[in-house]
């Protein structure tokens, strides 16, 4: 077994319970498409608004 910082604690012992991991997984399943969709929409809305020579100066 691969032991982590405390020598008696394995990676499986340090992991959160399966119920917590399931909760996070379902949050990811529902929120990631929303975040990606919002990012895509923002890129589409602001596409072409700034010239290629513009920058932070």
N, C-alpha and C positions, 0 to 999 in steps of 0.2 A: 504493500500500500504506500501511496505517496503521502507523507506527513507534511503538514504545514507548520506555521510558527510555533504553536505549542506542540511538542513532540508527540503527545498522545492523541492529538486531534487530526482525524483524516479529512479529506475534502468532502466526504459524504457526511461526516459528523458536523462539519461547519456549515453545510448547506441549509437553506430554509426548508420548512416542511413542504410536502407536495401541494398542500392546499394553497399556500402562499404563492408558490410558483405558478399554479394554475390561475390564480387571480391576476397575476402580472401578465401571464400569457394572453388571457382574454382582453385585458386592457390594451395590450399591444395589437391584438387582432382588430380591435375596433378603432383605436386611435391612430395607428400608423397610416392607414389609408386616408384618414382625414387630414393628417399633417402633410402627407405627400401631395394630396389634391390641392390643398391650400397653397403649398409652395409652387406647384405647377401653374395654378391660376395666377399667382403673383408674378411669376416669370412671364406669363403670356400677356398680362395686362401692361407690364412695364417694358416689354420688349420694344426696342427701337427708340426709347425716349431719351437715351443718353448717347452722345456721339462716341466713336471709338477713341478719339483723341482726348476726351474729358477724363479727368482723374482727380485725385485729392491733391490740390495744390493751392 
